[in-house]
Amino acid sequence: MRKPVKKGIIYTCLCNCVTEAEIRQAVRMGHDTLDKIQNFNFATVGPCGGSCLQSVIRIIEDEVNQIRFEPS
């Protein structure tokens, strides 16, 4: 079910109203691959055919790299 669009919010995935912050949070929760993100918050699987795919992949890779290099 699609979340309602909120005015003033910038969405990475418009079809499913998913923000960059939500993708980053999901990665930190362990959803650290494209498949896991797609199953968790449905980013890239909307009726547009995945026009946000490259943006979502970039966000996942960036967040995974940040986690990898954080001090323990």
ZAMARGU-4260 file (C-alpha; in steps of 0.2 Angstrom, whole numbers, plus 5000, padded with zeros to 4 digits):
<rodrens>
0) 5000/5000/5000 | 5007/5017/4995 | 5011/5029/5009 | 5003/5047/5007 | 5013/5060/4999
5) 5018/5074/5011 | 5021/5091/5005 | 5039/5098/5006 | 5047/5080/5007 | 5060/5075/4994
10) 5057/5057/4989 | 5070/5046/4981 | 5057/5034/4975 | 5041/5044/4970 | 5030/5029/4966
15) 5032/5022/4984 | 5036/5038/4993 | 5052/5032/5000 | 5065/5045/5006 | 5084/5044/5006
20) 5083/5045/5025 | 5072/5029/5025 | 5084/5020/5013 | 5099/5024/5024 | 5089/5019/5040
25) 5084/5003/5032 | 5103/4999/5027 | 5108/5002/5045 | 5094/4990/5051 | 5102/4976/5040
30) 5093/4979/5023 | 5110/4981/5015 | 5107/4975/4997 | 5095/4981/4983 | 5084/4965/4985
35) 5083/4968/5004 | 5078/4986/5001 | 5065/4982/4988 | 5057/4969/5000 | 5058/4981/5015
40) 5051/4997/5008 | 5047/4993/4990 | 5059/5007/4983 | 5062/5004/4964 | 5048/4992/4962
45) 5034/5005/4957 | 5024/5006/4942 | 5037/5018/4934 | 5048/5003/4931 | 5062/5008/4943
50) 5067/5025/4937 | 5075/5028/4954 | 5086/5012/4953 | 5103/5021/4951 | 5099/5033/4965
55) 5094/5019/4977 | 5110/5009/4973 | 5121/5024/4976 | 5113/5027/4993 | 5114/5009/4998
60) 5133/5009/4993 | 5136/5025/5002 | 5128/5020/5018 | 5137/5002/5018 | 5154/5011/5015
65) 5150/5023/5030 | 5146/5008/5041 | 5161/4999/5036 | 5173/5013/5040 | 5165/5019/5056
70) 5176/5016/5072 | 5171/5001/5082
</rodrens>
